[in-house]
Amino acid sequence: KILSILFSTTSETEMESEIQSTKVMELLEPRAGWISSWLPWLRWTPTSAKEVRDAEEALLAAAGLQSEGFYVSAGEVGGQECRIWTRRFGEETPGKVPLVVVHGMGAGLALFVLNLGPLSSKRLVYAIDLPGFGRSSRVNFSSSPDEVESDYVECLEAWRKNVGLDKINMLGHSFGGYLSALYSLKYSRNLNSAILADPWGMAARPEDTDNKSGGQQQPPRRQIPAWVRTVARVLRHFNPLWGLRAAGPWGPWVVTRMRPDIMRKYEDLVGPGSSLVSDYIFHCNGHSPTGETAFHRLMSGFGWANNPVLPRLQDLSSDGE
């Protein structure tokens, strides 16, 4: 059930070392297509499973974090094997329920690097890459939003079972918060607590209230040029981070230019001008964007959920059933 990538501390013969290295490479996700495998120089977006791994390890090493990394089987999605990349931080503490942290759209577990040290000083912490993101399997999700939600929830539940956890605390950020809320709706009995940090997809998309002012004069709305509306209508059919992949070798620069706010959050750790964070984000998102596509199928317009969570929370039972 758990496929570990172990870093050996014992001496091995050259042949044994080569065999072990081959096994590790076979375990790496995301798996490249045959064209990328045999003709890597044809790749417009310069990334690989090894580079995702190296970028993750470099970012975690900047904080001096020690952890164990392994893959966990999460069953099948769309007839494909799904493996969730997992890192375990800290030690099991009697009486302390483990914490599972779930990242947002376009991210990966290493972006919790500023939090993992303090959190794991109190209890055992598991950080995961969601299916379709980071170092997890790039499974193809259904085109049905309901099935996308169900697949993600069942993957999280299969992960919990195969790790061997009874109760968990779950901390989800952004899209991870949305999925954590969905998990709590179906499997609340397995949760000690669910923490939603700036969760996406909670509230319903606001309706146009122009004709519901009750006769009161409303301030004039800024007119959006027709060409801007046209471009917006076209772009909504693309995945949110398509531009990063289209930029190819300039992808890390695009990350830095588009999201300087994210870069600033990590400056105290990696220093100003460091590429550790932008490289990690680029390599996490430079592969087949199956998770991003799944997220896109859950969207209504830009940034709103087709089926927001808050109206559904009334179905959450207080007795864990």
C-alpha positions as CSV (number, residue, x, y, z in Angstrom):
1,K,0.0,0.0,0.0
2,I,2.8,2.4,0.8
3,L,5.6,2.6,-1.7
4,S,8.5,4.2,0.1
5,I,11.4,6.1,-1.5
6,L,14.1,5.5,1.1
7,F,17.4,7.3,1.4
8,S,19.9,4.6,2.4
9,T,22.6,5.3,5.0
10,T,24.3,1.9,4.6
11,S,27.1,1.1,2.1
12,E,26.2,-0.8,-1.0
13,T,28.0,-2.3,-3.9
14,E,28.1,-0.3,-7.1
15,M,25.6,-2.8,-8.8
16,E,23.2,-2.7,-5.8
17,S,23.3,1.1,-5.8
18,E,22.5,1.2,-9.6
19,I,19.6,-1.2,-9.1
20,Q,18.2,0.8,-6.2
21,S,18.6,4.0,-8.2
22,T,16.6,2.4,-11.1
23,K,13.8,1.4,-8.7
24,V,13.6,4.9,-7.3
25,M,13.4,6.4,-10.8
26,E,10.6,4.0,-11.7
27,L,8.6,5.1,-8.7
28,L,8.8,8.8,-9.5
29,E,5.7,10.7,-10.5
30,P,4.5,12.4,-12.6
31,R,5.3,9.9,-15.3
32,A,6.5,11.3,-18.7
33,G,4.9,10.3,-22.0
34,W,7.0,8.3,-24.3
35,I,7.9,11.3,-26.5
36,S,9.3,13.2,-23.5
37,S,11.0,10.0,-22.2
38,W,12.8,9.2,-25.5
39,L,13.2,12.7,-27.0
40,P,13.5,15.1,-24.0
41,W,15.0,17.8,-26.2
42,L,11.6,18.1,-27.9
43,R,10.0,19.3,-24.6
44,W,9.0,23.0,-24.7
45,T,8.4,23.0,-21.0
46,P,11.8,22.0,-19.5
47,T,10.8,19.8,-16.5
48,S,10.8,16.2,-15.3
49,A,9.8,14.1,-12.3
50,K,13.4,14.3,-11.1
51,E,13.3,18.1,-11.3
52,V,10.1,18.3,-9.3
53,R,11.7,16.1,-6.7
54,D,14.9,18.2,-6.6
55,A,13.0,21.5,-6.4
56,E,10.9,20.1,-3.5
57,E,13.9,18.9,-1.6
58,A,15.9,22.1,-2.1
59,L,13.0,24.2,-0.7
60,L,12.5,22.0,2.3
61,A,16.3,21.8,2.9
62,A,16.3,25.7,3.1
63,A,14.3,25.3,6.4
64,G,16.4,22.4,7.6
65,L,13.3,20.2,7.8
66,Q,13.8,16.4,8.3
67,S,11.1,14.1,6.9
68,E,10.3,10.8,5.3
69,G,8.9,10.7,1.8
70,F,6.8,7.9,0.3
71,Y,4.0,7.2,-2.1
72,V,0.6,5.9,-0.9
73,S,-1.8,4.0,-3.1
74,A,-5.1,5.8,-3.4
75,G,-6.9,3.3,-5.6
76,E,-7.8,4.1,-9.2
77,V,-9.2,7.3,-10.9
78,G,-10.6,6.8,-14.4
79,G,-9.1,3.4,-14.6
80,Q,-5.6,4.7,-13.8
81,E,-3.5,3.9,-10.7
82,C,-3.4,6.9,-8.4
83,R,-0.4,7.3,-6.0
84,I,-0.3,10.2,-3.6
85,W,3.2,11.6,-2.7
86,T,3.4,12.0,1.0
87,R,5.9,13.5,3.5
88,R,5.9,12.8,7.2
89,F,7.3,15.3,9.6
90,G,7.9,15.1,13.4
91,E,7.2,12.2,15.8
92,E,4.0,10.5,16.9
93,T,2.9,12.0,20.1
94,P,0.6,10.1,22.6
95,G,-2.7,11.8,22.8
96,K,-2.1,14.0,19.7
97,V,-4.1,13.3,16.6
98,P,-1.9,13.6,13.5
99,L,-2.4,16.6,11.2
100,V,-2.8,16.3,7.4
101,V,-2.1,19.4,5.4
102,V,-3.6,19.8,1.9
103,H,-2.3,22.4,-0.5
104,G,-4.2,24.6,-3.0
105,M,-4.5,24.8,-6.7
106,G,-1.2,25.0,-8.6
107,A,0.8,24.3,-5.4
108,G,2.5,21.4,-3.7
109,L,3.3,20.3,-0.2
110,A,6.6,22.2,0.0
111,L,4.8,25.5,-0.1
112,F,3.9,24.8,3.6
113,V,7.6,25.0,4.3
114,L,7.2,28.0,6.7
115,N,4.6,26.1,8.7
116,L,5.8,22.5,8.8
117,G,8.5,23.1,11.4
118,P,6.3,24.7,14.1
119,L,3.4,22.4,13.3
120,S,5.5,19.2,13.6
121,S,7.0,20.3,16.9
122,K,3.7,19.6,18.5
123,R,2.4,16.5,16.7
124,L,3.0,14.2,13.7
125,V,2.3,16.0,10.5
126,Y,1.6,14.5,7.0
127,A,1.8,16.8,4.0
128,I,0.5,15.5,0.7
129,D,0.5,16.4,-3.0
130,L,-3.1,16.1,-4.3
131,P,-3.6,13.8,-7.3
132,G,-2.9,15.8,-10.5
133,F,-0.5,18.1,-8.7
134,G,3.1,18.1,-7.5
135,R,4.7,14.7,-7.3
136,S,1.5,12.7,-7.3
137,S,0.0,10.7,-10.2
138,R,-1.4,12.7,-13.1
139,V,-4.6,10.7,-13.3
140,N,-7.3,11.9,-15.7
141,F,-10.4,13.0,-13.9
142,S,-14.0,12.8,-15.2
143,S,-15.5,15.7,-17.1
144,S,-18.4,15.6,-14.6
145,P,-17.9,18.0,-11.7
146,D,-19.8,15.7,-9.3
147,E,-17.4,12.8,-10.2
148,V,-14.4,15.0,-9.8
149,E,-15.5,15.8,-6.3
150,S,-16.2,12.2,-5.5
151,D,-12.9,11.0,-6.9
152,Y,-10.9,13.5,-4.8
153,V,-12.8,12.6,-1.6
154,E,-12.4,8.9,-2.2
155,C,-8.7,9.3,-2.9
156,L,-8.2,11.2,0.4
157,E,-10.1,8.5,2.3
158,A,-8.1,5.7,0.6
159,W,-4.9,7.6,1.6
160,R,-6.1,7.7,5.2
161,K,-6.9,4.0,5.3
162,N,-3.6,2.9,3.6
163,V,-1.5,5.1,5.9
164,G,-3.2,3.4,8.8
165,L,-4.7,6.5,10.5
166,D,-7.8,6.3,12.6
167,K,-8.7,10.0,13.3
168,I,-7.0,12.9,11.6
169,N,-6.9,16.7,11.8
170,M,-7.1,18.1,8.3
171,L,-5.8,21.5,7.3
172,G,-6.7,22.6,3.8
173,H,-5.7,25.8,2.0
174,S,-7.6,27.3,-0.9
175,F,-8.6,24.4,-3.2
176,G,-7.4,22.1,-0.4
177,G,-9.8,23.8,1.9
178,Y,-12.7,23.1,-0.5
179,L,-11.7,19.4,-0.7
180,S,-11.3,19.2,3.1
181,A,-14.8,20.6,3.5
182,L,-16.1,18.0,1.0
183,Y,-14.3,15.2,2.9
184,S,-15.8,16.4,6.2
185,L,-19.3,16.2,4.6
186,K,-18.9,12.5,3.9
187,Y,-16.3,11.3,6.4
188,S,-16.8,13.5,9.4
189,R,-16.5,10.4,11.7
190,N,-12.8,10.1,10.7
191,L,-12.0,13.8,11.5
192,N,-11.0,15.2,14.8
193,S,-11.1,18.6,13.3
194,A,-11.1,20.3,9.9
195,I,-9.4,23.7,9.5
196,L,-10.2,25.6,6.3
197,A,-7.5,28.2,5.6
198,D,-8.7,30.8,3.1
199,P,-10.8,28.1,1.4
200,W,-11.9,28.4,-2.2
201,G,-15.4,27.7,-3.4
202,M,-17.3,28.3,-0.2
203,A,-19.9,31.0,-1.1
204,A,-22.2,31.1,-4.1
205,R,-21.4,33.4,-7.0
206,P,-23.1,36.8,-6.3
207,E,-26.1,37.5,-8.5
208,D,-26.5,40.7,-10.5
209,T,-28.3,43.1,-8.2
210,D,-28.7,46.0,-10.7
211,N,-32.4,45.6,-10.9
212,K,-32.9,44.8,-7.2
213,S,-32.0,48.2,-5.7
214,G,-35.6,48.9,-4.6
215,G,-35.5,52.2,-6.4
216,Q,-32.4,53.4,-4.8
217,Q,-29.8,55.1,-7.0
218,Q,-26.7,52.9,-7.4
219,P,-23.2,54.3,-8.1
220,P,-22.2,54.0,-11.8
221,R,-20.4,50.9,-12.7
222,R,-17.1,51.1,-14.6
223,Q,-17.6,50.1,-18.2
224,I,-15.4,47.2,-19.2
225,P,-14.2,47.5,-22.9
226,A,-15.7,45.1,-25.3
227,W,-12.3,43.6,-26.2
228,V,-11.5,42.9,-22.6
229,R,-14.8,41.0,-22.1
230,T,-14.1,39.1,-25.3
231,V,-10.7,38.1,-24.1
232,A,-12.1,37.1,-20.7
233,R,-14.7,34.9,-22.4
234,V,-12.0,33.1,-24.5
235,L,-9.6,32.7,-21.6
236,R,-12.2,31.1,-19.3
237,H,-12.0,28.0,-21.5
238,F,-8.3,27.6,-20.7
239,N,-6.8,26.1,-17.6
240,P,-5.8,28.8,-15.1
241,L,-2.0,28.3,-15.4
242,W,-1.8,27.6,-19.2
243,G,0.3,30.7,-19.7
244,L,3.0,29.3,-17.4
245,R,3.4,26.2,-19.5
246,A,3.1,28.2,-22.7
247,A,6.1,30.3,-21.6
248,G,8.3,27.1,-21.7
249,P,11.8,27.8,-20.4
250,W,10.8,31.3,-19.2
251,G,8.2,29.7,-16.9
252,P,10.0,30.5,-13.6
253,W,10.4,34.1,-14.6
254,V,6.6,34.2,-15.4
255,V,5.9,32.9,-11.8
256,T,8.1,35.6,-10.3
257,R,6.6,38.4,-12.4
258,M,3.0,37.3,-12.0
259,R,3.1,36.5,-8.2
260,P,5.7,38.7,-6.5
261,D,3.5,38.5,-3.4
262,I,4.2,34.8,-3.1
263,M,7.9,35.4,-3.6
264,R,8.0,38.0,-0.8
265,K,6.4,35.6,1.7
266,Y,9.4,33.3,1.5
267,E,12.2,36.0,1.4
268,D,13.1,35.6,5.1
269,L,13.7,31.9,4.5
270,V,15.3,31.8,1.0
271,G,16.6,35.4,0.7
272,P,15.6,38.0,-1.8
273,G,16.1,37.1,-5.4
274,S,16.2,33.4,-4.8
275,S,14.6,31.1,-7.4
276,L,13.8,28.2,-5.0
277,V,10.1,29.0,-4.8
278,S,9.5,30.0,-8.4
279,D,11.4,26.9,-9.6
280,Y,9.3,24.7,-7.4
281,I,6.0,26.2,-8.5
282,F,7.1,26.0,-12.1
283,H,8.1,22.3,-11.9
284,C,5.0,21.4,-10.0
285,N,2.9,22.9,-12.8
286,G,5.0,22.2,-15.9
287,H,3.6,18.6,-16.3
288,S,0.2,17.4,-17.6
289,P,-2.2,19.6,-15.7
290,T,-4.8,16.9,-14.9
291,G,-5.5,18.4,-11.4
292,E,-5.7,21.9,-12.8
293,T,-8.2,20.6,-15.4
294,A,-10.3,19.0,-12.7
295,F,-10.3,22.3,-10.8
296,H,-11.3,24.1,-13.9
297,R,-14.3,21.8,-14.3
298,L,-15.5,22.8,-10.8
299,M,-15.4,26.5,-11.6
300,S,-18.2,28.8,-12.6
301,G,-16.9,31.8,-14.4
302,F,-13.5,32.8,-12.9
303,G,-12.9,31.8,-9.3
304,W,-16.4,30.7,-8.3
305,A,-17.5,27.1,-7.6
306,N,-20.2,25.4,-9.6
307,N,-21.5,23.8,-6.4
308,P,-20.4,26.0,-3.4
309,V,-19.8,24.3,-0.1
310,L,-21.6,26.6,2.4
311,P,-25.2,25.7,1.3
312,R,-24.2,22.0,1.7
313,L,-22.8,22.4,5.2
314,Q,-26.4,22.0,6.6
315,D,-26.0,18.3,5.7
316,L,-23.0,18.0,8.0
317,S,-24.0,15.9,11.0
318,S,-22.8,16.8,14.4
319,D,-22.7,13.2,15.6
320,G,-20.1,12.1,13.0
321,E,-22.5,10.1,10.9
